[in-house]
Amino acid sequence: FYGAAALTSAEAFSGVAKARVGHHDDCFVADATDMGTYVNVAADKAYLAAENLYLPQGGETCAVSTFSTWTNAAQEMTNLHWSFLNQDYEPNVLASWGANIDIAKRKLGYRLSLDAGSYSTVATPGGQFEATFSIRNDGYAAPFNPRGMNLILRHTGLGAIYLAKLPDDPRRFAPGSSTTVSHVFCLPSDIAAGAYALLLSLSDPVPALAARPEYAIRLANQNTWEPSTGYNNLSHALTVGPSLTTPSCSAEDITVSLGN
């Protein structure tokens, strides 16, 4: 449709038509060509493997065959970065995968989890603190819609919320790899002293949906998700206390602001 060259990383998410048209396969693993979906099988799949790092890919099965095994399906969904699969058709193909269908449900699209994190333990009003953490994507694909990414500081006593908007783009969290996020932050000079919980918000950027937990990304880790807020708790406390010296922040620091 758009020529022989697959969508590039530079073209991805640019808003042009080529960056907005995904792929649908009506006869997934029906045979080696998916019943004619692929003509030059190796070249066509290489094209999709490249494009689908940035675009949605999905479809449905259509026929039981010697090729429609779970082994082939899992390999294809991994290599071609599948995000969705019709769970109603074809039922005999899906039934033949047995309990492995639960693996597909977990891994279709993205599956993000916190690998590790390192954070400052103390800071001062108007001063700096650092946060470094890695996010692993064990899904078949990456998010393909825009996604906000905010570090949240919540006062454990007062409940006051402060947030920092991170420049990192979760759509670039490639499947099968880990991405390190590392920044230095500048606290407001009038931030209240005390202990703050650190949380990560991966919310929908649309204003009408940003505060709705059901539209936020839930990390796959145990005991991190807050269903009432849509935040992921990083299980770390930052203590903000008074300082005898005048702290300073760099122009490159990310500003922490009082939130809602």
MIDOSE-1310 file (N, C-alpha, C; in nm, 2 decimals, decimal comma, always signed):
residues 260
fyga	+0,08/-0,12/+0,00/+0,00/+0,00/+0,00/+0,09/+0,13/+0,00; +0,20/+0,12/+0,08/+0,28/+0,24/+0,08/+0,42/+0,21/+0,03; +0,44/+0,10/-0,05/+0,57/+0,07/-0,11/+0,64/-0,04/-0,04; +0,76/-0,07/-0,09/+0,83/-0,19/-0,05/+0,90/-0,17/+0,09
aalt	+0,92/-0,04/+0,13/+1,00/-0,01/+0,25/+0,90/-0,01/+0,37; +0,94/-0,08/+0,47/+0,86/-0,08/+0,59/+0,87/+0,05/+0,67; +0,77/+0,08/+0,75/+0,78/+0,20/+0,83/+0,90/+0,20/+0,92; +0,97/+0,32/+0,92/+1,09/+0,33/+1,00/+1,07/+0,39/+1,14
saea	+1,16/+0,37/+1,22/+1,15/+0,43/+1,36/+1,13/+0,58/+1,35; +1,20/+0,65/+1,26/+1,18/+0,79/+1,24/+1,04/+0,83/+1,20; +0,98/+0,75/+1,11/+0,85/+0,78/+1,06/+0,74/+0,74/+1,16; +0,77/+0,65/+1,26/+0,67/+0,60/+1,35/+0,61/+0,72/+1,43
fsgv	+0,48/+0,71/+1,46/+0,41/+0,80/+1,54/+0,41/+0,95/+1,49; +0,44/+0,96/+1,36/+0,45/+1,10/+1,31/+0,32/+1,16/+1,27; +0,21/+1,07/+1,26/+0,08/+1,12/+1,23/+0,05/+1,11/+1,08; +0,15/+1,08/+1,00/+0,12/+1,05/+0,85/+0,04/+0,92/+0,84
akar	-0,03/+0,91/+0,72/-0,11/+0,79/+0,70/-0,03/+0,66/+0,72; +0,09/+0,66/+0,67/+0,17/+0,53/+0,67/+0,19/+0,49/+0,82; +0,20/+0,59/+0,91/+0,22/+0,56/+1,05/+0,09/+0,53/+1,12; -0,02/+0,52/+1,05/-0,15/+0,50/+1,12/-0,23/+0,38/+1,07
vghh	-0,17/+0,31/+0,97/-0,24/+0,20/+0,91/-0,17/+0,07/+0,96; -0,25/-0,01/+1,04/-0,19/-0,14/+1,09/-0,23/-0,25/+1,00; -0,23/-0,37/+1,06/-0,24/-0,50/+0,98/-0,34/-0,59/+1,04; -0,42/-0,66/+0,96/-0,51/-0,76/+1,01/-0,50/-0,89/+0,92
ddcf	-0,49/-1,00/+0,99/-0,47/-1,13/+0,93/-0,60/-1,22/+0,96; -0,67/-1,25/+0,85/-0,80/-1,33/+0,87/-0,78/-1,48/+0,88; -0,66/-1,53/+0,85/-0,64/-1,68/+0,85/-0,51/-1,71/+0,92; -0,49/-1,66/+1,04/-0,37/-1,68/+1,11/-0,33/-1,83/+1,13
vada	-0,21/-1,86/+1,09/-0,15/-2,00/+1,10/-0,24/-2,11/+1,04; -0,32/-2,07/+0,94/-0,40/-2,17/+0,87/-0,31/-2,26/+0,79; -0,21/-2,21/+0,73/-0,11/-2,29/+0,66/+0,02/-2,20/+0,66; +0,12/-2,24/+0,58/+0,24/-2,16/+0,58/+0,23/-2,02/+0,52
tdmg	+0,13/-2,00/+0,44/+0,11/-1,87/+0,38/-0,01/-1,80/+0,45; -0,07/-1,85/+0,55/-0,20/-1,80/+0,61/-0,30/-1,78/+0,50; -0,32/-1,89/+0,42/-0,41/-1,90/+0,31/-0,40/-1,78/+0,21; -0,28/-1,76/+0,17/-0,26/-1,65/+0,07/-0,23/-1,51/+0,13
tyvn	-0,24/-1,50/+0,26/-0,20/-1,37/+0,32/-0,06/-1,32/+0,27; +0,03/-1,42/+0,27/+0,17/-1,39/+0,24/+0,20/-1,46/+0,10; +0,26/-1,38/+0,01/+0,30/-1,43/-0,12/+0,45/-1,47/-0,11; +0,54/-1,37/-0,09/+0,68/-1,40/-0,06/+0,69/-1,41/+0,09
vaad	+0,68/-1,53/+0,15/+0,66/-1,54/+0,29/+0,77/-1,48/+0,37; +0,89/-1,51/+0,34/+1,00/-1,45/+0,42/+1,01/-1,30/+0,41; +0,99/-1,25/+0,29/+1,00/-1,10/+0,28/+0,88/-1,03/+0,34; +0,76/-1,09/+0,32/+0,64/-1,03/+0,37/+0,65/-1,02/+0,53
kayl	+0,69/-1,13/+0,59/+0,70/-1,14/+0,73/+0,81/-1,05/+0,79; +0,92/-1,03/+0,72/+1,02/-0,94/+0,76/+0,97/-0,80/+0,76; +0,89/-0,77/+0,66/+0,83/-0,63/+0,65/+0,74/-0,61/+0,77; +0,65/-0,70/+0,80/+0,56/-0,69/+0,91/+0,64/-0,68/+1,05
aaen	+0,74/-0,76/+1,06/+0,82/-0,77/+1,18/+0,88/-0,63/+1,21; +0,91/-0,56/+1,11/+0,97/-0,42/+1,12/+0,86/-0,32/+1,15; +0,75/-0,32/+1,07/+0,64/-0,22/+1,09/+0,57/-0,24/+1,22; +0,55/-0,36/+1,26/+0,46/-0,39/+1,38/+0,53/-0,35/+1,51
lylp	+0,65/-0,31/+1,51/+0,71/-0,25/+1,63/+0,64/-0,12/+1,66; +0,57/-0,06/+1,57/+0,51/+0,07/+1,58/+0,36/+0,07/+1,55; +0,31/-0,04/+1,49/+0,17/-0,04/+1,44/+0,09/-0,16/+1,50; -0,04/-0,15/+1,51/-0,12/-0,27/+1,56/-0,12/-0,38/+1,45
qgge	-0,10/-0,50/+1,50/-0,12/-0,62/+1,42/-0,20/-0,72/+1,50; -0,30/-0,78/+1,42/-0,39/-0,88/+1,49/-0,47/-0,95/+1,38; -0,57/-1,02/+1,43/-0,66/-1,09/+1,34/-0,73/-1,21/+1,40; -0,75/-1,31/+1,33/-0,82/-1,43/+1,38/-0,77/-1,56/+1,31
tcav	-0,79/-1,67/+1,37/-0,76/-1,80/+1,31/-0,88/-1,84/+1,22; -0,86/-1,93/+1,13/-0,98/-1,97/+1,05/-0,99/-2,12/+1,02; -0,89/-2,20/+1,04/-0,89/-2,34/+1,01/-0,79/-2,42/+1,08; -0,83/-2,54/+1,13/-0,74/-2,63/+1,19/-0,65/-2,70/+1,08
stfs	-0,52/-2,70/+1,11/-0,43/-2,77/+1,01/-0,31/-2,81/+1,09; -0,22/-2,88/+1,01/-0,09/-2,92/+1,08/+0,00/-2,80/+1,11; -0,04/-2,68/+1,06/+0,04/-2,56/+1,08/-0,01/-2,48/+1,20; -0,14/-2,51/+1,24/-0,21/-2,42/+1,34/-0,18/-2,46/+1,48
twtn	-0,06/-2,51/+1,51/-0,03/-2,56/+1,64/+0,01/-2,44/+1,73; +0,01/-2,46/+1,86/+0,05/-2,35/+1,95/+0,20/-2,31/+1,93; +0,28/-2,40/+1,90/+0,42/-2,37/+1,87/+0,44/-2,27/+1,76; +0,37/-2,29/+1,65/+0,38/-2,20/+1,54/+0,31/-2,07/+1,57
aaqe	+0,20/-2,08/+1,64/+0,12/-1,95/+1,67/+0,21/-1,86/+1,76; +0,27/-1,92/+1,87/+0,35/-1,85/+1,96/+0,47/-1,78/+1,89; +0,53/-1,86/+1,80/+0,64/-1,80/+1,73/+0,60/-1,69/+1,64; +0,49/-1,70/+1,57/+0,44/-1,60/+1,48/+0,40/-1,47/+1,55
mtnl	+0,33/-1,49/+1,67/+0,28/-1,37/+1,74/+0,40/-1,30/+1,80; +0,51/-1,37/+1,84/+0,63/-1,31/+1,89/+0,70/-1,23/+1,78; +0,73/-1,30/+1,67/+0,80/-1,24/+1,56/+0,73/-1,13/+1,49; +0,60/-1,13/+1,48/+0,52/-1,03/+1,41/+0,46/-0,93/+1,50
hwsf	+0,48/-0,94/+1,63/+0,44/-0,84/+1,73/+0,29/-0,82/+1,73; +0,22/-0,93/+1,76/+0,07/-0,92/+1,76/+0,02/-0,85/+1,89; -0,09/-0,77/+1,86/-0,15/-0,70/+1,97/-0,30/-0,75/+2,00; -0,36/-0,81/+1,91/-0,50/-0,85/+1,93/-0,53/-0,98/+1,85
lnqd	-0,62/-1,06/+1,91/-0,66/-1,19/+1,85/-0,81/-1,21/+1,88; -0,89/-1,24/+1,79/-1,03/-1,27/+1,81/-1,05/-1,40/+1,89; -1,10/-1,39/+2,01/-1,12/-1,51/+2,09/-1,24/-1,59/+2,06; -1,32/-1,55/+1,97/-1,44/-1,63/+1,93/-1,43/-1,71/+1,80
yepn	-1,32/-1,69/+1,73/-1,31/-1,76/+1,60/-1,16/-1,78/+1,56; -1,12/-1,90/+1,52/-1,20/-2,02/+1,50/-1,18/-2,10/+1,63; -1,30/-2,14/+1,69/-1,29/-2,21/+1,82/-1,21/-2,34/+1,83; -1,21/-2,41/+1,72/-1,13/-2,54/+1,72/-0,98/-2,52/+1,72
vlas	-0,94/-2,41/+1,65/-0,80/-2,38/+1,66/-0,76/-2,33/+1,80; -0,83/-2,25/+1,85/-0,80/-2,19/+1,98/-0,81/-2,30/+2,09; -0,90/-2,39/+2,08/-0,91/-2,50/+2,17/-0,79/-2,60/+2,16; -0,74/-2,61/+2,04/-0,62/-2,70/+2,03/-0,50/-2,65/+2,10
wgan	-0,50/-2,52/+2,13/-0,38/-2,46/+2,20/-0,39/-2,49/+2,35; -0,50/-2,54/+2,40/-0,52/-2,58/+2,54/-0,49/-2,46/+2,63; -0,43/-2,49/+2,74/-0,40/-2,38/+2,85/-0,30/-2,28/+2,79; -0,24/-2,30/+2,68/-0,15/-2,20/+2,63/-0,22/-2,07/+2,58
idia	-0,35/-2,08/+2,57/-0,43/-1,96/+2,53/-0,41/-1,85/+2,64; -0,39/-1,90/+2,76/-0,37/-1,80/+2,87/-0,23/-1,72/+2,85; -0,13/-1,79/+2,80/-0,01/-1,72/+2,77/-0,03/-1,61/+2,66; -0,11/-1,65/+2,56/-0,14/-1,55/+2,46/-0,22/-1,43/+2,51
krkl	-0,31/-1,45/+2,60/-0,39/-1,34/+2,66/-0,29/-1,25/+2,74; -0,19/-1,31/+2,81/-0,10/-1,22/+2,89/-0,01/-1,15/+2,80; +0,03/-1,20/+2,68/+0,14/-1,15/+2,61/+0,10/-1,07/+2,48; -0,03/-1,08/+2,44/-0,08/-1,00/+2,33/-0,06/-0,85/+2,36
gyrl	-0,01/-0,78/+2,27/+0,02/-0,64/+2,30/+0,14/-0,63/+2,39; +0,14/-0,53/+2,48/+0,25/-0,51/+2,57/+0,23/-0,57/+2,71; +0,33/-0,60/+2,78/+0,32/-0,65/+2,92/+0,44/-0,59/+2,99; +0,42/-0,48/+3,05/+0,53/-0,41/+3,11/+0,54/-0,44/+3,26
slda	+0,67/-0,45/+3,31/+0,69/-0,48/+3,45/+0,82/-0,40/+3,49; +0,82/-0,37/+3,62/+0,94/-0,30/+3,68/+1,05/-0,40/+3,70; +1,17/-0,38/+3,64/+1,28/-0,47/+3,66/+1,35/-0,44/+3,78; +1,39/-0,31/+3,80/+1,47/-0,27/+3,91/+1,46/-0,12/+3,92
gsys	+1,50/-0,06/+4,04/+1,49/+0,08/+4,05/+1,59/+0,13/+4,16; +1,64/+0,25/+4,14/+1,73/+0,31/+4,23/+1,69/+0,46/+4,25; +1,67/+0,50/+4,37/+1,61/+0,63/+4,40/+1,68/+0,70/+4,51; +1,69/+0,84/+4,51/+1,74/+0,91/+4,62/+1,65/+0,89/+4,74
tvat	+1,70/+0,89/+4,86/+1,62/+0,86/+4,98/+1,59/+0,99/+5,05; +1,67/+1,10/+5,03/+1,65/+1,23/+5,10/+1,66/+1,34/+5,00; +1,59/+1,45/+5,02/+1,60/+1,57/+4,94/+1,56/+1,69/+5,02; +1,58/+1,80/+4,97/+1,54/+1,93/+5,03/+1,44/+2,01/+4,94
pggq	+1,36/+2,09/+5,00/+1,28/+2,18/+4,92/+1,36/+2,27/+4,82; +1,33/+2,27/+4,70/+1,40/+2,34/+4,60/+1,53/+2,27/+4,55; +1,55/+2,15/+4,60/+1,67/+2,07/+4,57/+1,64/+1,96/+4,47; +1,74/+1,88/+4,45/+1,73/+1,77/+4,35/+1,71/+1,63/+4,42
feat	+1,65/+1,54/+4,34/+1,66/+1,40/+4,37/+1,67/+1,32/+4,24; +1,71/+1,20/+4,25/+1,74/+1,12/+4,13/+1,65/+0,99/+4,13; +1,61/+0,95/+4,02/+1,53/+0,83/+4,00/+1,58/+0,76/+3,88; +1,61/+0,63/+3,89/+1,65/+0,54/+3,78/+1,58/+0,41/+3,79
fsir	+1,51/+0,37/+3,69/+1,44/+0,24/+3,70/+1,44/+0,18/+3,56; +1,42/+0,05/+3,55/+1,41/-0,02/+3,42/+1,28/-0,08/+3,41; +1,22/-0,07/+3,29/+1,09/-0,13/+3,26/+1,11/-0,24/+3,15; +1,07/-0,36/+3,18/+1,08/-0,47/+3,09/+0,94/-0,49/+3,02
ndgy	+0,95/-0,52/+2,89/+0,83/-0,55/+2,81/+0,84/-0,70/+2,77; +0,76/-0,78/+2,83/+0,75/-0,92/+2,80/+0,63/-0,95/+2,71; +0,57/-0,85/+2,65/+0,46/-0,88/+2,56/+0,51/-0,90/+2,42; +0,42/-0,93/+2,33/+0,46/-0,95/+2,19/+0,48/-0,82/+2,12
aapf	+0,43/-0,71/+2,17/+0,43/-0,58/+2,10/+0,46/-0,47/+2,20; +0,45/-0,35/+2,15/+0,47/-0,23/+2,23/+0,34/-0,15/+2,23; +0,31/-0,06/+2,32/+0,20/+0,03/+2,31/+0,20/+0,10/+2,17; +0,09/+0,12/+2,11/+0,09/+0,19/+1,98/+0,01/+0,32/+1,99
nprg	-0,05/+0,35/+2,10/-0,12/+0,48/+2,12/-0,04/+0,56/+2,21; -0,05/+0,70/+2,20/+0,02/+0,79/+2,29/-0,01/+0,75/+2,44; +0,09/+0,77/+2,52/+0,08/+0,74/+2,66/+0,15/+0,83/+2,75; +0,09/+0,89/+2,85/+0,16/+0,98/+2,95/+0,24/+0,90/+3,04
mnli	+0,35/+0,96/+3,09/+0,43/+0,89/+3,18/+0,48/+0,99/+3,29; +0,43/+0,97/+3,41/+0,45/+1,07/+3,52/+0,50/+1,00/+3,64; +0,60/+1,06/+3,70/+0,65/+1,02/+3,83/+0,57/+1,10/+3,94; +0,51/+1,02/+4,03/+0,42/+1,08/+4,13/+0,49/+1,08/+4,27
lrht	+0,48/+1,19/+4,34/+0,53/+1,20/+4,48/+0,40/+1,23/+4,56; +0,37/+1,14/+4,66/+0,25/+1,15/+4,74/+0,29/+1,16/+4,89; +0,26/+1,27/+4,95/+0,30/+1,29/+5,09/+0,22/+1,18/+5,17; +0,29/+1,10/+5,25/+0,23/+0,99/+5,32/+0,14/+1,03/+5,43
glga	+0,15/+1,16/+5,48/+0,07/+1,21/+5,59/-0,04/+1,30/+5,54; +0,00/+1,40/+5,45/-0,10/+1,50/+5,40/-0,17/+1,45/+5,28; -0,12/+1,36/+5,21/-0,18/+1,31/+5,09/-0,16/+1,40/+4,97; -0,08/+1,51/+4,98/-0,06/+1,60/+4,87/+0,02/+1,53/+4,76
iyla	-0,02/+1,56/+4,64/+0,03/+1,50/+4,52/+0,12/+1,60/+4,44; +0,24/+1,55/+4,41/+0,33/+1,63/+4,32/+0,36/+1,53/+4,20; +0,38/+1,59/+4,09/+0,41/+1,50/+3,97/+0,51/+1,57/+3,88; +0,58/+1,48/+3,81/+0,68/+1,52/+3,72/+0,65/+1,45/+3,59
klpd	+0,64/+1,52/+3,48/+0,61/+1,47/+3,35/+0,74/+1,42/+3,28; +0,75/+1,29/+3,26/+0,87/+1,23/+3,20/+0,87/+1,24/+3,05; +0,98/+1,27/+2,98/+0,98/+1,28/+2,84/+0,98/+1,14/+2,77; +1,00/+1,03/+2,84/+1,02/+0,90/+2,78/+0,88/+0,86/+2,72
dprr	+0,89/+0,79/+2,61/+0,77/+0,75/+2,53/+0,75/+0,59/+2,55; +0,65/+0,55/+2,62/+0,63/+0,40/+2,63/+0,61/+0,33/+2,50; +0,57/+0,40/+2,40/+0,56/+0,34/+2,27/+0,69/+0,29/+2,21; +0,80/+0,33/+2,27/+0,94/+0,29/+2,24/+0,99/+0,18/+2,32
fapg	+0,90/+0,13/+2,42/+0,95/+0,02/+2,50/+0,93/-0,11/+2,42; +1,04/-0,15/+2,35/+1,03/-0,26/+2,26/+1,00/-0,39/+2,32; +0,93/-0,48/+2,26/+0,90/-0,62/+2,32/+1,03/-0,70/+2,33; +1,04/-0,77/+2,44/+1,15/-0,86/+2,46/+1,28/-0,79/+2,51
sstt	+1,26/-0,67/+2,56/+1,38/-0,59/+2,61/+1,34/-0,51/+2,73; +1,44/-0,45/+2,79/+1,42/-0,36/+2,90/+1,47/-0,22/+2,86; +1,40/-0,12/+2,91/+1,43/+0,02/+2,88/+1,46/+0,09/+3,02; +1,57/+0,16/+3,02/+1,61/+0,23/+3,15/+1,56/+0,37/+3,14
vshv	+1,50/+0,42/+3,24/+1,45/+0,56/+3,26/+1,53/+0,62/+3,37; +1,60/+0,73/+3,34/+1,68/+0,79/+3,44/+1,68/+0,94/+3,43; +1,64/+1,01/+3,54/+1,63/+1,15/+3,54/+1,67/+1,21/+3,67; +1,70/+1,34/+3,67/+1,72/+1,42/+3,79/+1,61/+1,52/+3,80
fclp	+1,55/+1,53/+3,92/+1,43/+1,61/+3,94/+1,45/+1,73/+4,03; +1,38/+1,83/+4,01/+1,39/+1,95/+4,09/+1,26/+1,97/+4,17; +1,27/+1,97/+4,30/+1,15/+1,99/+4,39/+1,11/+2,13/+4,40; +0,98/+2,16/+4,42/+0,94/+2,30/+4,44/+1,00/+2,35/+4,58
sdia	+1,03/+2,48/+4,58/+1,09/+2,54/+4,70/+0,99/+2,54/+4,82; +0,86/+2,53/+4,79/+0,76/+2,53/+4,90/+0,70/+2,39/+4,93; +0,76/+2,29/+4,88/+0,71/+2,15/+4,91/+0,71/+2,12/+5,06; +0,61/+2,06/+5,11/+0,60/+2,03/+5,25/+0,70/+1,92/+5,29
agay	+0,76/+1,94/+5,40/+0,85/+1,84/+5,45/+0,78/+1,71/+5,49; +0,85/+1,60/+5,49/+0,79/+1,47/+5,53/+0,83/+1,36/+5,44; +0,76/+1,25/+5,45/+0,79/+1,13/+5,37/+0,70/+1,12/+5,25; +0,75/+1,09/+5,14/+0,67/+1,08/+5,01/+0,69/+0,94/+4,95
alll	+0,58/+0,88/+4,91/+0,58/+0,76/+4,84/+0,60/+0,80/+4,69; +0,68/+0,71/+4,62/+0,71/+0,73/+4,48/+0,62/+0,63/+4,40; +0,55/+0,69/+4,30/+0,46/+0,61/+4,22/+0,48/+0,64/+4,07; +0,44/+0,55/+3,98/+0,45/+0,57/+3,84/+0,31/+0,57/+3,78
slsd	+0,28/+0,67/+3,70/+0,15/+0,68/+3,63/+0,18/+0,67/+3,48; +0,11/+0,57/+3,42/+0,11/+0,56/+3,27/-0,03/+0,58/+3,22; -0,07/+0,70/+3,23/-0,21/+0,73/+3,20/-0,24/+0,76/+3,06; -0,37/+0,76/+3,02/-0,41/+0,80/+2,89/-0,40/+0,95/+2,88
pvpa	-0,34/+1,01/+2,78/-0,32/+1,15/+2,78/-0,44/+1,24/+2,74; -0,55/+1,17/+2,70/-0,67/+1,24/+2,67/-0,73/+1,30/+2,80; -0,75/+1,43/+2,81/-0,80/+1,49/+2,93/-0,92/+1,42/+3,00; -1,01/+1,38/+2,92/-1,13/+1,31/+2,98/-1,10/+1,17/+3,03
laar	-0,99/+1,12/+3,00/-0,95/+0,98/+3,04/-0,83/+0,98/+3,14; -0,76/+1,09/+3,15/-0,63/+1,09/+3,22/-0,64/+1,04/+3,36; -0,76/+1,08/+3,43/-0,77/+1,05/+3,57/-0,85/+0,91/+3,59; -0,88/+0,84/+3,49/-0,96/+0,72/+3,50/-0,86/+0,60/+3,50
peya	-0,86/+0,53/+3,62/-0,76/+0,42/+3,64/-0,78/+0,31/+3,53; -0,90/+0,28/+3,48/-0,92/+0,17/+3,39/-0,85/+0,20/+3,25; -0,81/+0,33/+3,23/-0,74/+0,36/+3,10/-0,59/+0,38/+3,13; -0,54/+0,35/+3,24/-0,40/+0,35/+3,27/-0,33/+0,22/+3,26
irla	-0,20/+0,22/+3,23/-0,13/+0,09/+3,22/-0,10/+0,04/+3,35; -0,13/-0,09/+3,38/-0,10/-0,15/+3,50/+0,02/-0,24/+3,48; +0,13/-0,22/+3,56/+0,25/-0,30/+3,55/+0,21/-0,44/+3,59; +0,29/-0,54/+3,54/+0,26/-0,68/+3,57/+0,32/-0,73/+3,70
nqnt	+0,39/-0,64/+3,77/+0,44/-0,68/+3,90/+0,33/-0,71/+4,01; +0,36/-0,79/+4,10/+0,27/-0,81/+4,21/+0,28/-0,69/+4,31; +0,16/-0,66/+4,37/+0,16/-0,56/+4,48/+0,21/-0,42/+4,44; +0,19/-0,38/+4,32/+0,23/-0,24/+4,28/+0,10/-0,16/+4,23
weps	+0,00/-0,22/+4,19/-0,11/-0,15/+4,13/-0,21/-0,10/+4,23; -0,25/+0,03/+4,21/-0,35/+0,09/+4,30/-0,47/+0,11/+4,21; -0,57/+0,03/+4,23/-0,69/+0,04/+4,15/-0,77/+0,16/+4,16; -0,76/+0,23/+4,27/-0,84/+0,35/+4,30/-0,77/+0,47/+4,22
tgyn	-0,64/+0,47/+4,20/-0,58/+0,58/+4,14/-0,52/+0,55/+4,00; -0,50/+0,43/+3,97/-0,43/+0,40/+3,84/-0,28/+0,41/+3,85; -0,23/+0,43/+3,97/-0,08/+0,44/+3,99/-0,02/+0,31/+4,01; +0,11/+0,30/+3,98/+0,19/+0,18/+4,01/+0,29/+0,23/+4,12
nlsh	+0,28/+0,16/+4,24/+0,36/+0,20/+4,35/+0,51/+0,14/+4,33; +0,61/+0,23/+4,34/+0,75/+0,19/+4,32/+0,81/+0,14/+4,45; +0,73/+0,14/+4,56/+0,78/+0,08/+4,69/+0,90/+0,15/+4,74; +0,90/+0,28/+4,73/+1,01/+0,36/+4,78/+0,96/+0,49/+4,85
altv	+1,03/+0,53/+4,95/+1,00/+0,65/+5,03/+1,11/+0,76/+5,01; +1,07/+0,88/+4,98/+1,16/+0,99/+4,97/+1,13/+1,08/+5,09; +1,23/+1,11/+5,17/+1,21/+1,20/+5,28/+1,26/+1,34/+5,24; +1,17/+1,44/+5,25/+1,20/+1,58/+5,22/+1,21/+1,65/+5,36
gpsl	+1,33/+1,71/+5,38/+1,35/+1,78/+5,50/+1,42/+1,92/+5,48; +1,43/+2,00/+5,59/+1,49/+2,13/+5,57/+1,64/+2,12/+5,55; +1,69/+2,23/+5,49/+1,83/+2,24/+5,46/+1,89/+2,37/+5,52; +2,02/+2,36/+5,56/+2,08/+2,48/+5,61/+2,15/+2,55/+5,50
ttps	+2,16/+2,49/+5,38/+2,22/+2,56/+5,27/+2,11/+2,59/+5,16; +2,14/+2,67/+5,07/+2,05/+2,71/+4,96/+2,07/+2,61/+4,85; +1,97/+2,52/+4,82/+1,98/+2,42/+4,72/+1,97/+2,49/+4,58; +2,02/+2,42/+4,48/+2,00/+2,47/+4,34/+1,97/+2,36/+4,25
csae	+1,90/+2,39/+4,14/+1,86/+2,30/+4,04/+1,92/+2,34/+3,91; +1,94/+2,24/+3,82/+2,00/+2,26/+3,69/+1,88/+2,28/+3,59; +1,91/+2,35/+3,48/+1,81/+2,37/+3,38/+1,77/+2,24/+3,31; +1,86/+2,14/+3,32/+1,82/+2,01/+3,26/+1,73/+1,92/+3,35
ditv	+1,72/+1,96/+3,48/+1,63/+1,89/+3,57/+1,49/+1,89/+3,53; +1,42/+1,78/+3,56/+1,27/+1,78/+3,53/+1,20/+1,84/+3,65; +1,11/+1,93/+3,63/+1,04/+2,01/+3,73/+0,93/+1,92/+3,79; +0,92/+1,92/+3,92/+0,81/+1,86/+4,00/+0,71/+1,97/+4,03
slgn	+0,59/+1,94/+4,00/+0,48/+2,04/+4,03/+0,37/+1,99/+4,11; +0,30/+2,07/+4,18/+0,19/+2,03/+4,26/+0,08/+1,99/+4,17; +0,03/+1,87/+4,20/-0,08/+1,81/+4,11/-0,21/+1,82/+4,17; -0,31/+1,75/+4,11/-0,45/+1,76/+4,16/-0,47/+1,64/+4,26
